[in-house]
Amino acid sequence: MMRLPSVAGTFYPDNEIELRKMIADFLEAADAKKIGGKLRGLIVPHAGYVYSGPVAAYAYKLLEGKNAGKIILIGPSHYGIFNGLAESGYQKWQTPIGELETFSIGLNRLPKAHDPEHSLEVQLPFLQIVLKNFKIDPILTGDLSPKEGAKTIDINAFFIVSSDLSHYYPYEQAMERDKKTISLIESLDAENFLTGGDACGRMGIAMIMELARQKGWKIKLLKYANSGDTAGPKTEVVGYAAFAVIE
Protein backbone atom coordinates (compact mmCIF):
# COMPACT_ATOMS: atom_id res chain seq x y z
CA MET A 1 0.00 0.00 0.00
CA MET A 2 1.23 3.46 -0.97
CA ARG A 3 0.34 6.71 0.80
CA LEU A 4 0.09 9.40 -1.88
CA PRO A 5 0.87 13.08 -1.21
CA SER A 6 -2.04 15.16 0.04
CA VAL A 7 -0.48 18.65 0.11
CA ALA A 8 1.99 18.60 -2.80
CA GLY A 9 1.21 21.66 -4.90
CA THR A 10 -0.15 23.58 -1.91
CA PHE A 11 2.23 23.34 1.05
CA TYR A 12 5.21 22.69 -1.21
CA PRO A 13 5.84 22.41 -4.99
CA ASP A 14 4.58 19.31 -6.77
CA ASN A 15 7.29 19.69 -9.42
CA GLU A 16 10.43 17.76 -8.41
CA ILE A 17 12.92 20.21 -9.92
CA GLU A 18 11.23 23.21 -8.30
CA LEU A 19 10.95 21.37 -4.99
CA ARG A 20 14.60 20.36 -4.96
CA LYS A 21 15.71 23.90 -5.72
CA MET A 22 13.51 25.41 -3.02
CA ILE A 23 14.88 23.07 -0.34
CA ALA A 24 18.46 23.54 -1.55
CA ASP A 25 18.03 27.32 -1.28
CA PHE A 26 16.65 27.00 2.26
CA LEU A 27 19.57 24.81 3.32
CA GLU A 28 22.14 27.12 1.74
CA ALA A 29 20.69 30.13 3.56
CA ALA A 30 20.62 28.38 6.96
CA ASP A 31 23.63 28.80 9.23
CA ALA A 32 25.38 25.62 10.35
CA LYS A 33 24.99 25.26 14.12
CA LYS A 34 27.38 23.49 16.48
CA ILE A 35 25.42 21.43 18.99
CA GLY A 36 28.21 20.02 21.19
CA GLY A 37 26.97 16.44 21.44
CA LYS A 38 25.34 13.54 19.64
CA LEU A 39 22.21 14.48 17.69
CA ARG A 40 19.31 12.24 18.73
CA GLY A 41 16.36 14.11 17.25
CA LEU A 42 14.84 17.29 15.87
CA ILE A 43 11.77 19.43 16.44
CA VAL A 44 10.67 21.19 13.25
CA PRO A 45 7.71 23.26 11.99
CA HIS A 46 5.18 22.04 9.42
CA ALA A 47 3.58 24.98 7.63
CA GLY A 48 3.76 25.78 3.93
CA TYR A 49 7.38 25.91 2.84
CA VAL A 50 7.40 29.63 2.03
CA TYR A 51 6.43 30.27 5.66
CA SER A 52 8.31 27.68 7.73
CA GLY A 53 10.84 26.18 5.32
CA PRO A 54 13.61 28.67 6.17
CA VAL A 55 13.31 27.70 9.85
CA ALA A 56 13.05 23.95 9.26
CA ALA A 57 16.25 24.12 7.20
CA TYR A 58 18.26 24.98 10.33
CA ALA A 59 17.32 21.57 11.74
CA TYR A 60 17.68 19.57 8.55
CA LYS A 61 21.08 21.09 7.84
CA LEU A 62 22.36 19.08 10.83
CA LEU A 63 21.46 15.86 8.98
CA GLU A 64 23.46 16.57 5.83
CA GLY A 65 25.93 13.76 5.29
CA LYS A 66 24.57 11.71 8.21
CA ASN A 67 23.33 8.13 8.25
CA ALA A 68 20.04 8.06 10.15
CA GLY A 69 18.85 4.55 9.24
CA LYS A 70 15.42 4.54 10.88
CA ILE A 71 13.48 7.72 11.57
CA ILE A 72 10.38 8.00 13.75
CA LEU A 73 8.23 10.95 12.66
CA ILE A 74 5.85 12.28 15.31
CA GLY A 75 3.17 14.85 14.62
CA PRO A 76 -0.28 16.05 15.65
CA SER A 77 -3.44 14.85 13.96
CA HIS A 78 -5.35 17.83 12.58
CA TYR A 79 -8.17 15.67 11.20
CA GLY A 80 -8.64 12.71 13.57
CA ILE A 81 -9.33 12.24 17.28
CA PHE A 82 -8.16 9.03 18.95
CA ASN A 83 -6.38 7.59 21.98
CA GLY A 84 -2.69 6.74 22.01
CA LEU A 85 -0.41 6.79 18.98
CA ALA A 86 -1.26 5.80 15.43
CA GLU A 87 0.92 4.54 12.59
CA SER A 88 -0.24 4.91 9.01
CA GLY A 89 -0.32 1.27 7.96
CA TYR A 90 1.20 2.15 4.60
CA GLN A 91 4.25 0.25 3.36
CA LYS A 92 5.47 3.22 1.31
CA TRP A 93 4.97 6.99 1.23
CA GLN A 94 5.35 8.97 -1.98
CA THR A 95 6.51 12.53 -2.60
CA PRO A 96 7.38 14.33 -5.85
CA ILE A 97 11.00 13.30 -5.20
CA GLY A 98 10.28 9.59 -4.92
CA GLU A 99 9.09 6.77 -2.66
CA LEU A 100 10.05 6.08 0.95
CA GLU A 101 9.82 2.72 2.70
CA THR A 102 8.32 2.48 6.17
CA PHE A 103 8.93 0.35 9.24
CA SER A 104 6.66 -0.31 12.22
CA ILE A 105 7.06 -0.39 15.99
CA GLY A 106 3.76 -2.24 16.33
CA LEU A 107 1.26 0.52 17.08
CA ASN A 108 -2.38 0.78 16.06
CA ARG A 109 -2.84 1.77 12.43
CA LEU A 110 -5.17 4.58 11.36
CA PRO A 111 -4.66 5.33 7.66
CA LYS A 112 -7.74 7.58 7.56
CA ALA A 113 -6.11 9.94 10.06
CA HIS A 114 -2.88 9.98 8.04
CA ASP A 115 -4.41 10.39 4.57
CA PRO A 116 -5.17 14.17 4.72
CA GLU A 117 -2.52 15.06 7.31
CA HIS A 118 0.26 17.51 6.38
CA SER A 119 2.32 17.61 9.60
CA LEU A 120 4.44 14.57 8.67
CA GLU A 121 4.23 14.72 4.90
CA VAL A 122 5.97 18.09 4.67
CA GLN A 123 9.04 16.68 6.44
CA LEU A 124 9.67 14.02 3.83
CA PRO A 125 11.11 16.07 0.93
CA PHE A 126 13.63 17.66 3.31
CA LEU A 127 14.68 14.21 4.46
CA GLN A 128 14.98 12.97 0.89
CA ILE A 129 17.33 15.84 0.07
CA VAL A 130 19.66 15.56 3.08
CA LEU A 131 19.71 11.76 3.65
CA LYS A 132 20.06 8.50 1.78
CA ASN A 133 19.04 4.92 2.62
CA PHE A 134 16.61 5.50 5.46
CA LYS A 135 13.17 4.26 6.47
CA ILE A 136 10.38 6.14 8.23
CA ASP A 137 7.66 5.34 10.75
CA PRO A 138 5.11 8.19 10.57
CA ILE A 139 3.19 8.39 13.86
CA LEU A 140 0.32 10.71 14.82
CA THR A 141 -0.40 11.57 18.44
CA GLY A 142 -3.77 11.20 20.11
CA ASP A 143 -4.77 11.38 23.76
CA LEU A 144 -2.05 9.98 26.04
CA SER A 145 0.47 11.05 28.68
CA PRO A 146 4.02 12.18 27.90
CA LYS A 147 5.44 9.35 30.03
CA GLU A 148 3.32 6.78 28.18
CA GLY A 149 4.43 8.19 24.84
CA ALA A 150 8.10 8.35 25.84
CA LYS A 151 8.00 4.72 26.95
CA THR A 152 6.41 3.61 23.69
CA ILE A 153 8.96 5.28 21.43
CA ASP A 154 12.06 4.66 23.55
CA ILE A 155 13.91 2.69 20.88
CA ASN A 156 17.17 3.14 19.00
CA ALA A 157 15.84 5.38 16.24
CA PHE A 158 16.19 9.01 15.27
CA PHE A 159 13.19 11.20 16.19
CA ILE A 160 11.65 14.10 14.31
CA VAL A 161 8.78 15.92 16.01
CA SER A 162 6.58 18.17 13.88
CA SER A 163 4.97 21.26 15.42
CA ASP A 164 4.30 24.93 14.88
CA LEU A 165 4.13 27.34 17.84
CA SER A 166 1.55 30.09 18.49
CA HIS A 167 -1.19 30.73 15.95
CA TYR A 168 -2.70 34.00 14.70
CA TYR A 169 -1.56 36.53 17.30
CA PRO A 170 -0.18 39.95 16.35
CA TYR A 171 3.57 39.89 15.74
CA GLU A 172 4.84 41.24 19.07
CA GLN A 173 2.37 39.22 21.13
CA ALA A 174 3.32 36.07 19.25
CA MET A 175 6.99 36.75 19.92
CA GLU A 176 6.33 36.91 23.67
CA ARG A 177 4.19 33.78 23.72
CA ASP A 178 6.70 31.82 21.67
CA LYS A 179 9.58 32.97 23.87
CA LYS A 180 7.79 31.44 26.85
CA THR A 181 7.07 28.22 24.95
CA ILE A 182 10.69 27.88 23.82
CA SER A 183 11.88 28.32 27.41
CA LEU A 184 9.49 25.60 28.59
CA ILE A 185 10.66 23.20 25.87
CA GLU A 186 14.31 23.71 26.76
CA SER A 187 13.49 23.19 30.47
CA LEU A 188 12.31 19.59 29.76
CA ASP A 189 9.34 20.14 32.12
CA ALA A 190 6.72 18.32 30.07
CA GLU A 191 3.81 18.81 32.46
CA ASN A 192 4.23 22.59 32.66
CA PHE A 193 4.75 22.71 28.90
CA LEU A 194 1.44 20.91 28.31
CA THR A 195 -0.45 23.48 30.38
CA GLY A 196 1.55 26.58 29.48
CA GLY A 197 3.11 25.93 26.09
CA ASP A 198 1.67 27.22 22.83
CA ALA A 199 2.18 24.58 20.12
CA CYS A 200 -0.11 22.53 17.89
CA GLY A 201 2.18 19.49 18.19
CA ARG A 202 2.23 19.81 21.96
CA MET A 203 1.98 16.09 22.80
CA GLY A 204 4.77 15.02 20.45
CA ILE A 205 7.07 17.66 21.89
CA ALA A 206 6.12 16.69 25.47
CA MET A 207 6.90 13.04 24.74
CA ILE A 208 10.41 13.90 23.53
CA MET A 209 10.90 16.31 26.43
CA GLU A 210 10.07 13.49 28.85
CA LEU A 211 12.36 11.06 27.03
CA ALA A 212 15.17 13.62 27.04
CA ARG A 213 14.68 14.24 30.76
CA GLN A 214 14.87 10.51 31.50
CA LYS A 215 17.98 10.04 29.36
CA GLY A 216 19.81 13.15 30.56
CA TRP A 217 19.67 14.74 27.10
CA LYS A 218 19.00 18.40 26.34
CA ILE A 219 16.91 20.30 23.79
CA LYS A 220 18.52 23.34 22.16
CA LEU A 221 16.90 26.05 20.04
CA LEU A 222 18.45 26.35 16.58
CA LYS A 223 16.24 29.01 15.00
CA TYR A 224 13.04 30.93 15.67
CA ALA A 225 10.96 33.07 13.31
CA ASN A 226 7.31 33.55 12.52
CA SER A 227 5.29 34.03 9.37
CA GLY A 228 5.62 37.79 9.75
CA ASP A 229 9.37 37.34 9.25
CA THR A 230 9.13 34.99 6.28
CA ALA A 231 6.16 35.39 3.96
CA GLY A 232 3.13 36.86 5.69
CA PRO A 233 1.66 39.99 7.31
CA LYS A 234 2.44 40.87 10.92
CA THR A 235 -1.20 41.29 11.97
CA GLU A 236 -1.76 37.56 12.52
CA VAL A 237 1.30 35.31 12.56
CA VAL A 238 2.23 31.68 13.20
CA GLY A 239 5.39 30.89 15.16
CA TYR A 240 8.04 28.43 13.98
CA ALA A 241 11.04 26.98 15.82
CA ALA A 242 13.70 24.40 15.06
CA PHE A 243 15.35 22.49 17.92
CA ALA A 244 18.02 19.83 18.27
CA VAL A 245 17.69 17.00 20.79
CA ILE A 246 21.22 16.32 22.00
CA GLU A 247 22.83 13.51 23.96
GUNUMAR-53197 format. One record per residue (C-alpha): x, y, z; residue in three letters; residue number from 0. Coordinates in pm, 1 decimal, m for minus. Layout:
<recs>
<rec u="X" v="Y" w="Z" residuo="ALA" num="NUM"/>
...
</recs>
This chain:
<recs>
<rec u="0.0" v="0.0" w="0.0" residuo="MET" num="0"/>
<rec u="122.8" v="346.2" w="m96.6" residuo="MET" num="1"/>
<rec u="34.1" v="670.9" w="79.8" residuo="ARG" num="2"/>
<rec u="9.4" v="940.4" w="m187.9" residuo="LEU" num="3"/>
<rec u="87.3" v="1308.0" w="m120.6" residuo="PRO" num="4"/>
<rec u="m204.2" v="1516.1" w="4.4" residuo="SER" num="5"/>
<rec u="m48.0" v="1865.1" w="10.9" residuo="VAL" num="6"/>
<rec u="198.8" v="1860.0" w="m280.2" residuo="ALA" num="7"/>
<rec u="120.7" v="2165.8" w="m490.3" residuo="GLY" num="8"/>
<rec u="m15.1" v="2358.2" w="m191.4" residuo="THR" num="9"/>
<rec u="222.6" v="2334.3" w="105.4" residuo="PHE" num="10"/>
<rec u="521.1" v="2268.6" w="m121.1" residuo="TYR" num="11"/>
<rec u="584.2" v="2241.3" w="m498.8" residuo="PRO" num="12"/>
<rec u="458.3" v="1930.8" w="m676.7" residuo="ASP" num="13"/>
<rec u="729.4" v="1968.7" w="m941.6" residuo="ASN" num="14"/>
<rec u="1043.5" v="1775.9" w="m840.6" residuo="GLU" num="15"/>
<rec u="1291.8" v="2021.0" w="m991.9" residuo="ILE" num="16"/>
<rec u="1122.9" v="2320.7" w="m830.1" residuo="GLU" num="17"/>
<rec u="1094.5" v="2137.2" w="m498.5" residuo="LEU" num="18"/>
<rec u="1459.7" v="2035.5" w="m495.8" residuo="ARG" num="19"/>
<rec u="1571.4" v="2390.5" w="m572.1" residuo="LYS" num="20"/>
<rec u="1351.3" v="2540.6" w="m302.2" residuo="MET" num="21"/>
<rec u="1487.8" v="2307.4" w="m34.4" residuo="ILE" num="22"/>
<rec u="1845.7" v="2354.4" w="m155.1" residuo="ALA" num="23"/>
<rec u="1802.5" v="2731.9" w="m128.4" residuo="ASP" num="24"/>
<rec u="1664.7" v="2699.9" w="226.1" residuo="PHE" num="25"/>
<rec u="1957.1" v="2481.0" w="331.8" residuo="LEU" num="26"/>
<rec u="2213.5" v="2712.0" w="174.2" residuo="GLU" num="27"/>
<rec u="2069.0" v="3013.0" w="356.2" residuo="ALA" num="28"/>
<rec u="2062.0" v="2838.1" w="696.0" residuo="ALA" num="29"/>
<rec u="2362.7" v="2880.3" w="922.8" residuo="ASP" num="30"/>
<rec u="2538.4" v="2562.2" w="1034.9" residuo="ALA" num="31"/>
<rec u="2498.5" v="2525.6" w="1411.8" residuo="LYS" num="32"/>
<rec u="2738.1" v="2348.7" w="1647.7" residuo="LYS" num="33"/>
<rec u="2542.3" v="2143.1" w="1899.0" residuo="ILE" num="34"/>
<rec u="2820.5" v="2001.8" w="2119.4" residuo="GLY" num="35"/>
<rec u="2697.5" v="1644.4" w="2143.7" residuo="GLY" num="36"/>
<rec u="2533.5" v="1353.9" w="1964.0" residuo="LYS" num="37"/>
<rec u="2221.2" v="1447.9" w="1769.2" residuo="LEU" num="38"/>
<rec u="1930.9" v="1224.2" w="1873.2" residuo="ARG" num="39"/>
<rec u="1635.7" v="1410.6" w="1725.3" residuo="GLY" num="40"/>
<rec u="1483.7" v="1728.7" w="1587.3" residuo="LEU" num="41"/>
<rec u="1176.6" v="1943.2" w="1643.8" residuo="ILE" num="42"/>
<rec u="1066.9" v="2119.0" w="1324.8" residuo="VAL" num="43"/>
<rec u="770.8" v="2325.9" w="1198.5" residuo="PRO" num="44"/>
<rec u="518.4" v="2204.2" w="942.1" residuo="HIS" num="45"/>
<rec u="357.8" v="2498.2" w="763.3" residuo="ALA" num="46"/>
<rec u="375.7" v="2578.1" w="393.3" residuo="GLY" num="47"/>
<rec u="738.3" v="2590.8" w="284.5" residuo="TYR" num="48"/>
<rec u="739.7" v="2962.8" w="203.4" residuo="VAL" num="49"/>
<rec u="643.0" v="3027.5" w="565.6" residuo="TYR" num="50"/>
<rec u="831.3" v="2768.1" w="772.9" residuo="SER" num="51"/>
<rec u="1084.4" v="2618.0" w="532.5" residuo="GLY" num="52"/>
<rec u="1361.2" v="2867.5" w="616.8" residuo="PRO" num="53"/>
<rec u="1331.1" v="2769.6" w="985.2" residuo="VAL" num="54"/>
<rec u="1305.3" v="2394.9" w="925.6" residuo="ALA" num="55"/>
<rec u="1625.3" v="2412.4" w="720.3" residuo="ALA" num="56"/>
<rec u="1826.3" v="2497.8" w="1033.1" residuo="TYR" num="57"/>
<rec u="1732.2" v="2157.5" w="1173.9" residuo="ALA" num="58"/>
<rec u="1767.8" v="1956.6" w="855.3" residuo="TYR" num="59"/>
<rec u="2107.8" v="2109.5" w="784.0" residuo="LYS" num="60"/>
<rec u="2236.0" v="1907.9" w="1082.8" residuo="LEU" num="61"/>
<rec u="2146.3" v="1586.3" w="898.4" residuo="LEU" num="62"/>
<rec u="2345.6" v="1657.2" w="582.9" residuo="GLU" num="63"/>
<rec u="2593.2" v="1376.3" w="528.9" residuo="GLY" num="64"/>
<rec u="2457.3" v="1171.5" w="821.0" residuo="LYS" num="65"/>
<rec u="2332.6" v="812.6" w="824.6" residuo="ASN" num="66"/>
<rec u="2004.3" v="805.6" w="1015.4" residuo="ALA" num="67"/>
<rec u="1885.4" v="455.3" w="923.7" residuo="GLY" num="68"/>
<rec u="1542.4" v="453.6" w="1087.6" residuo="LYS" num="69"/>
<rec u="1347.7" v="772.4" w="1156.7" residuo="ILE" num="70"/>
<rec u="1037.9" v="800.2" w="1374.6" residuo="ILE" num="71"/>
<rec u="823.2" v="1095.2" w="1266.1" residuo="LEU" num="72"/>
<rec u="584.5" v="1227.8" w="1530.6" residuo="ILE" num="73"/>
<rec u="317.1" v="1485.2" w="1462.3" residuo="GLY" num="74"/>
<rec u="m27.6" v="1605.4" w="1564.6" residuo="PRO" num="75"/>
<rec u="m344.3" v="1485.5" w="1396.3" residuo="SER" num="76"/>
<rec u="m535.2" v="1783.4" w="1258.4" residuo="HIS" num="77"/>
<rec u="m817.5" v="1566.7" w="1120.4" residuo="TYR" num="78"/>
<rec u="m864.1" v="1270.8" w="1357.0" residuo="GLY" num="79"/>
<rec u="m932.7" v="1223.9" w="1728.4" residuo="ILE" num="80"/>
<rec u="m816.4" v="902.5" w="1895.1" residuo="PHE" num="81"/>
<rec u="m638.0" v="759.3" w="2197.7" residuo="ASN" num="82"/>
<rec u="m269.4" v="674.2" w="2201.1" residuo="GLY" num="83"/>
<rec u="m40.9" v="679.2" w="1898.4" residuo="LEU" num="84"/>
<rec u="m126.0" v="579.7" w="1542.6" residuo="ALA" num="85"/>
<rec u="91.8" v="453.9" w="1259.3" residuo="GLU" num="86"/>
<rec u="m23.7" v="491.3" w="900.7" residuo="SER" num="87"/>
<rec u="m31.8" v="126.6" w="796.4" residuo="GLY" num="88"/>
<rec u="120.1" v="214.9" w="459.7" residuo="TYR" num="89"/>
<rec u="425.1" v="25.2" w="336.3" residuo="GLN" num="90"/>
<rec u="546.8" v="322.0" w="130.9" residuo="LYS" num="91"/>
<rec u="497.3" v="699.4" w="123.1" residuo="TRP" num="92"/>
<rec u="535.2" v="897.2" w="m197.7" residuo="GLN" num="93"/>
<rec u="651.0" v="1253.0" w="m259.7" residuo="THR" num="94"/>
<rec u="738.5" v="1433.5" w="m585.1" residuo="PRO" num="95"/>
<rec u="1100.1" v="1329.9" w="m520.1" residuo="ILE" num="96"/>
<rec u="1027.6" v="958.8" w="m491.7" residuo="GLY" num="97"/>
<rec u="909.4" v="677.1" w="m266.2" residuo="GLU" num="98"/>
<rec u="1004.9" v="607.7" w="95.3" residuo="LEU" num="99"/>
<rec u="981.9" v="272.4" w="270.3" residuo="GLU" num="100"/>
<rec u="832.1" v="247.9" w="617.3" residuo="THR" num="101"/>
<rec u="893.3" v="34.6" w="924.2" residuo="PHE" num="102"/>
<rec u="665.9" v="m30.9" w="1221.8" residuo="SER" num="103"/>
<rec u="706.0" v="m39.2" w="1599.2" residuo="ILE" num="104"/>
<rec u="375.9" v="m224.0" w="1633.4" residuo="GLY" num="105"/>
<rec u="125.7" v="51.9" w="1708.1" residuo="LEU" num="106"/>
<rec u="m238.3" v="77.8" w="1605.8" residuo="ASN" num="107"/>
<rec u="m283.9" v="177.2" w="1242.9" residuo="ARG" num="108"/>
<rec u="m517.0" v="457.8" w="1136.4" residuo="LEU" num="109"/>
<rec u="m466.2" v="533.1" w="766.4" residuo="PRO" num="110"/>
<rec u="m774.4" v="757.7" w="756.2" residuo="LYS" num="111"/>
<rec u="m611.0" v="994.1" w="1006.1" residuo="ALA" num="112"/>
<rec u="m287.9" v="998.3" w="804.5" residuo="HIS" num="113"/>
<rec u="m441.5" v="1039.2" w="457.2" residuo="ASP" num="114"/>
<rec u="m517.4" v="1416.5" w="472.4" residuo="PRO" num="115"/>
<rec u="m251.9" v="1506.0" w="730.8" residuo="GLU" num="116"/>
<rec u="25.9" v="1750.7" w="638.0" residuo="HIS" num="117"/>
<rec u="232.3" v="1760.6" w="959.6" residuo="SER" num="118"/>
<rec u="444.0" v="1457.1" w="867.2" residuo="LEU" num="119"/>
<rec u="423.3" v="1471.9" w="489.9" residuo="GLU" num="120"/>
<rec u="596.5" v="1808.9" w="467.1" residuo="VAL" num="121"/>
<rec u="903.9" v="1668.0" w="644.0" residuo="GLN" num="122"/>
<rec u="967.5" v="1401.7" w="382.8" residuo="LEU" num="123"/>
<rec u="1111.2" v="1606.7" w="92.7" residuo="PRO" num="124"/>
<rec u="1362.6" v="1766.2" w="330.8" residuo="PHE" num="125"/>
<rec u="1468.2" v="1420.7" w="446.0" residuo="LEU" num="126"/>
<rec u="1498.2" v="1297.2" w="88.8" residuo="GLN" num="127"/>
<rec u="1733.5" v="1583.9" w="6.8" residuo="ILE" num="128"/>
<rec u="1966.2" v="1555.9" w="308.4" residuo="VAL" num="129"/>
<rec u="1971.3" v="1176.3" w="364.9" residuo="LEU" num="130"/>
<rec u="2006.1" v="849.8" w="177.8" residuo="LYS" num="131"/>
<rec u="1904.0" v="492.3" w="261.6" residuo="ASN" num="132"/>
<rec u="1660.9" v="549.7" w="545.5" residuo="PHE" num="133"/>
<rec u="1316.5" v="426.3" w="647.1" residuo="LYS" num="134"/>
<rec u="1037.6" v="614.0" w="823.1" residuo="ILE" num="135"/>
<rec u="765.9" v="534.0" w="1075.3" residuo="ASP" num="136"/>
<rec u="511.0" v="818.8" w="1057.1" residuo="PRO" num="137"/>
<rec u="318.6" v="839.5" w="1386.5" residuo="ILE" num="138"/>
<rec u="32.4" v="1070.7" w="1481.7" residuo="LEU" num="139"/>
<rec u="m39.7" v="1157.4" w="1843.9" residuo="THR" num="140"/>
<rec u="m377.1" v="1120.3" w="2010.8" residuo="GLY" num="141"/>
<rec u="m477.0" v="1138.1" w="2376.1" residuo="ASP" num="142"/>
<rec u="m204.6" v="998.4" w="2603.7" residuo="LEU" num="143"/>
<rec u="46.7" v="1104.6" w="2868.1" residuo="SER" num="144"/>
<rec u="402.1" v="1217.8" w="2789.6" residuo="PRO" num="145"/>
<rec u="543.7" v="935.2" w="3002.6" residuo="LYS" num="146"/>
<rec u="331.8" v="678.1" w="2818.1" residuo="GLU" num="147"/>
<rec u="442.9" v="818.7" w="2483.8" residuo="GLY" num="148"/>
<rec u="809.9" v="834.8" w="2583.8" residuo="ALA" num="149"/>
<rec u="800.3" v="471.6" w="2695.3" residuo="LYS" num="150"/>
<rec u="640.9" v="360.9" w="2369.0" residuo="THR" num="151"/>
<rec u="895.6" v="527.7" w="2142.7" residuo="ILE" num="152"/>
<rec u="1206.5" v="466.0" w="2354.8" residuo="ASP" num="153"/>
<rec u="1390.8" v="269.4" w="2087.5" residuo="ILE" num="154"/>
<rec u="1716.8" v="314.0" w="1900.0" residuo="ASN" num="155"/>
<rec u="1583.9" v="537.7" w="1624.0" residuo="ALA" num="156"/>
<rec u="1618.7" v="901.3" w="1527.0" residuo="PHE" num="157"/>
<rec u="1318.8" v="1119.7" w="1618.8" residuo="PHE" num="158"/>
<rec u="1164.6" v="1409.7" w="1431.4" residuo="ILE" num="159"/>
<rec u="877.6" v="1591.6" w="1600.9" residuo="VAL" num="160"/>
<rec u="658.4" v="1817.4" w="1388.3" residuo="SER" num="161"/>
<rec u="496.9" v="2126.3" w="1542.4" residuo="SER" num="162"/>
<rec u="430.0" v="2493.4" w="1487.8" residuo="ASP" num="163"/>
<rec u="413.1" v="2733.5" w="1783.6" residuo="LEU" num="164"/>
<rec u="155.4" v="3009.3" w="1848.7" residuo="SER" num="165"/>
<rec u="m119.0" v="3072.8" w="1594.9" residuo="HIS" num="166"/>
<rec u="m269.6" v="3400.3" w="1469.9" residuo="TYR" num="167"/>
<rec u="m156.5" v="3652.5" w="1730.0" residuo="TYR" num="168"/>
<rec u="m18.0" v="3995.3" w="1635.3" residuo="PRO" num="169"/>
<rec u="356.9" v="3988.9" w="1573.8" residuo="TYR" num="170"/>
<rec u="483.5" v="4124.2" w="1907.5" residuo="GLU" num="171"/>
<rec u="236.5" v="3921.8" w="2112.9" residuo="GLN" num="172"/>
<rec u="331.9" v="3606.7" w="1924.6" residuo="ALA" num="173"/>
<rec u="699.4" v="3674.9" w="1992.3" residuo="MET" num="174"/>
<rec u="633.0" v="3690.8" w="2367.0" residuo="GLU" num="175"/>
<rec u="419.0" v="3378.4" w="2372.2" residuo="ARG" num="176"/>
<rec u="670.5" v="3182.2" w="2167.5" residuo="ASP" num="177"/>
<rec u="958.4" v="3297.0" w="2387.0" residuo="LYS" num="178"/>
<rec u="778.9" v="3144.4" w="2685.3" residuo="LYS" num="179"/>
<rec u="706.9" v="2822.4" w="2495.2" residuo="THR" num="180"/>
<rec u="1068.6" v="2788.4" w="2382.0" residuo="ILE" num="181"/>
<rec u="1187.6" v="2831.7" w="2740.7" residuo="SER" num="182"/>
<rec u="948.5" v="2559.9" w="2859.0" residuo="LEU" num="183"/>
<rec u="1065.8" v="2320.2" w="2587.3" residuo="ILE" num="184"/>
<rec u="1431.5" v="2371.1" w="2676.4" residuo="GLU" num="185"/>
<rec u="1349.0" v="2319.2" w="3046.7" residuo="SER" num="186"/>
<rec u="1230.5" v="1959.3" w="2976.3" residuo="LEU" num="187"/>
<rec u="933.9" v="2014.1" w="3211.6" residuo="ASP" num="188"/>
<rec u="672.0" v="1831.7" w="3007.0" residuo="ALA" num="189"/>
<rec u="381.1" v="1880.7" w="3246.5" residuo="GLU" num="190"/>
<rec u="422.7" v="2259.3" w="3266.0" residuo="ASN" num="191"/>
<rec u="474.6" v="2271.4" w="2889.7" residuo="PHE" num="192"/>
<rec u="144.3" v="2090.7" w="2830.7" residuo="LEU" num="193"/>
<rec u="m44.6" v="2347.7" w="3038.2" residuo="THR" num="194"/>
<rec u="155.3" v="2658.5" w="2948.4" residuo="GLY" num="195"/>
<rec u="310.8" v="2593.5" w="2608.6" residuo="GLY" num="196"/>
<rec u="167.1" v="2722.4" w="2283.3" residuo="ASP" num="197"/>
<rec u="218.3" v="2458.4" w="2012.4" residuo="ALA" num="198"/>
<rec u="m11.4" v="2253.5" w="1789.5" residuo="CYS" num="199"/>
<rec u="217.7" v="1949.2" w="1818.7" residuo="GLY" num="200"/>
<rec u="222.6" v="1981.5" w="2195.5" residuo="ARG" num="201"/>
<rec u="198.4" v="1609.5" w="2280.0" residuo="MET" num="202"/>
<rec u="477.2" v="1501.7" w="2045.1" residuo="GLY" num="203"/>
<rec u="707.4" v="1765.7" w="2189.3" residuo="ILE" num="204"/>
<rec u="612.3" v="1669.4" w="2546.6" residuo="ALA" num="205"/>
<rec u="690.3" v="1303.8" w="2473.7" residuo="MET" num="206"/>
<rec u="1040.5" v="1390.3" w="2353.1" residuo="ILE" num="207"/>
<rec u="1089.7" v="1631.0" w="2643.3" residuo="MET" num="208"/>
<rec u="1007.1" v="1349.0" w="2884.8" residuo="GLU" num="209"/>
<rec u="1235.8" v="1106.3" w="2702.5" residuo="LEU" num="210"/>
<rec u="1517.5" v="1362.4" w="2703.5" residuo="ALA" num="211"/>
<rec u="1468.3" v="1423.8" w="3076.3" residuo="ARG" num="212"/>
<rec u="1487.2" v="1051.2" w="3150.4" residuo="GLN" num="213"/>
<rec u="1798.0" v="1004.4" w="2936.3" residuo="LYS" num="214"/>
<rec u="1981.3" v="1315.1" w="3055.6" residuo="GLY" num="215"/>
<rec u="1967.4" v="1474.3" w="2709.8" residuo="TRP" num="216"/>
<rec u="1899.7" v="1840.1" w="2633.8" residuo="LYS" num="217"/>
<rec u="1691.0" v="2030.0" w="2379.4" residuo="ILE" num="218"/>
<rec u="1852.0" v="2333.9" w="2215.9" residuo="LYS" num="219"/>
<rec u="1689.9" v="2604.7" w="2004.2" residuo="LEU" num="220"/>
<rec u="1845.4" v="2635.5" w="1658.0" residuo="LEU" num="221"/>
<rec u="1624.0" v="2901.0" w="1500.2" residuo="LYS" num="222"/>
<rec u="1304.3" v="3093.1" w="1567.3" residuo="TYR" num="223"/>
<rec u="1095.7" v="3307.0" w="1331.2" residuo="ALA" num="224"/>
<rec u="731.0" v="3355.4" w="1252.2" residuo="ASN" num="225"/>
<rec u="528.9" v="3403.2" w="937.3" residuo="SER" num="226"/>
<rec u="562.3" v="3778.7" w="975.2" residuo="GLY" num="227"/>
<rec u="936.5" v="3733.8" w="925.2" residuo="ASP" num="228"/>
<rec u="912.8" v="3499.2" w="628.0" residuo="THR" num="229"/>
<rec u="615.5" v="3538.5" w="396.2" residuo="ALA" num="230"/>
<rec u="312.8" v="3685.6" w="569.0" residuo="GLY" num="231"/>
<rec u="166.0" v="3998.7" w="730.8" residuo="PRO" num="232"/>
<rec u="243.8" v="4087.0" w="1091.6" residuo="LYS" num="233"/>
<rec u="m119.6" v="4128.9" w="1197.1" residuo="THR" num="234"/>
<rec u="m176.3" v="3755.7" w="1252.4" residuo="GLU" num="235"/>
<rec u="130.1" v="3530.6" w="1256.3" residuo="VAL" num="236"/>
<rec u="223.0" v="3167.5" w="1320.1" residuo="VAL" num="237"/>
<rec u="538.6" v="3088.7" w="1515.7" residuo="GLY" num="238"/>
<rec u="804.4" v="2842.6" w="1398.5" residuo="TYR" num="239"/>
<rec u="1104.2" v="2698.3" w="1581.5" residuo="ALA" num="240"/>
<rec u="1370.2" v="2439.8" w="1506.1" residuo="ALA" num="241"/>
<rec u="1534.6" v="2249.4" w="1792.0" residuo="PHE" num="242"/>
<rec u="1802.0" v="1983.3" w="1827.2" residuo="ALA" num="243"/>
<rec u="1769.3" v="1699.7" w="2078.8" residuo="VAL" num="244"/>
<rec u="2122.3" v="1632.3" w="2200.4" residuo="ILE" num="245"/>
<rec u="2283.4" v="1350.9" w="2396.5" residuo="GLU" num="246"/>
</recs>
